[in-house]
Amino acid sequence: MNRPWNQKELDQFLQCPVTHEGLGWMDAEKLKLLNRDIEAGQVMNQVGVKLAEPVDEALVNESGTRLYPCYGGLPSLLIDESIIWESS
C-alpha cells in the first residue's frame, strides 16, 4: 500500500499499547489468511465484536500475539479494536 508518510521514520515509534513491544506490518500471506477468517466470521476484536469487513493491512506486535487493523491506510491502535488471532 502506498502510504503518505515516510514509513521508516514512523515505524520506529510504533508500539503496542498493551505489551509495549514494537509493531510491524503483517506480511501479505498472513494478511490473506486473516481476511479469509474475517470473511468466515471467525475474527473478533478485544471486546468480542466480530469484524464485519476485511482489513487493508494490519500491524502486529513483536511476539505476534496482538494485531491492530488498518482501514484506508490508517492503523487503529485502540486496545478495544485490537485482535487476538491465530492463523488456522
HELIX and SHEET records of a PDB file:
HELIX    1   1 GLN A    7  ASP A   11  1                                   5    
HELIX    2   2 ALA A   28  GLU A   39  1                                  12    
HELIX    3   3 ILE A   79  GLU A   81  5                                   3    
SHEET    1   A 4 LEU A  23  TRP A  25  0                                        
SHEET    2   A 4 GLU A  57  ASN A  61 -1                                        
SHEET    3   A 4 LEU A  67  TYR A  71 -1                                        
SHEET    4   A 4 LEU A  74  PRO A  75 -1                                        
END                                                                             
